[in-house]
Amino acid sequence: MSTKQSSTKPAMWKRYAIDPKAATDGAWVSFDAGVEMCVRAQSSRAVREVVQAINTRNRPAILKAASGVLPIETQDADQLEVLSAVVSNWRGVVDLEGNTLPCTPENVRAVLGHPALVELKNDVWAASVNAETFRAAALELLSGNSASTSAGTSAEEASASSAAAVSPI
C-alpha cells in the first residue's frame, strides 16, 4: 500500500536525482585560479564508451601480465584518456606562457597529465564521479522549473561531498 506524499518531491528524489542532460553534456565546474571546466559524469555514455575501449584494448596485456596488473604508466595514460572524454569544454586554461589553450583531447591530456597539475587532475576526476556536480539542474527540474543551462558546482563542493574518487579502470 502506498501513501501519497505532499506536493513536494519525496526525499529520495531530492537526494539522488541528477540532471541527465548535465551528466551527458557536462556541467560547468569552477576550479581555483579562474579555471572552469565543463565536466561529464563518468556514468555518461561517452565516458563509458572510452572506458570500454580501454578495457578491451588492455585485456590481452592484463591476461599476459604475471601480476594481472598493468604498469602504472599505462594506468596513468588510461586515466588521462578517460579525462579527455570527461572534459567537454573549458575556460581559463592557459599554458606556462599564459596563452589560452583550446579544449581538445590532446590538450586535456597534456594539461591534466602535467606533473605540477596533479591536484587539478584529481579535482576534475572527483567532480566527474560526484553526483552533486549534476544535481543543481535536477532540483530545478524536479521543482517544476526549467533549467536553461547545466548549473554545475564548484570543485570544493564536489570534492567535499565525494568520499573517494576511484578509477573505473
CORKARA-V385762 format. One record per helix or strand of 2 or more residues. SS is the DSSP state (~ for helix, > for strand). FROM is the first residue (numbers start at 1). TO is the last residue. If there is no record, write none. Layout:
# CORKARA-V385762
ss=SS from=FROM to=TO
ss=SS from=FROM to=TO
This chain:
# CORKARA-V385762
ss=~ from=11 to=16
ss=~ from=20 to=25
ss=> from=27 to=30
ss=~ from=32 to=34
ss=> from=36 to=39
ss=~ from=45 to=64
ss=~ from=72 to=86
ss=> from=87 to=91
ss=~ from=105 to=112
ss=~ from=115 to=129
ss=~ from=131 to=142
ss=> from=153 to=154
ss=~ from=155 to=160
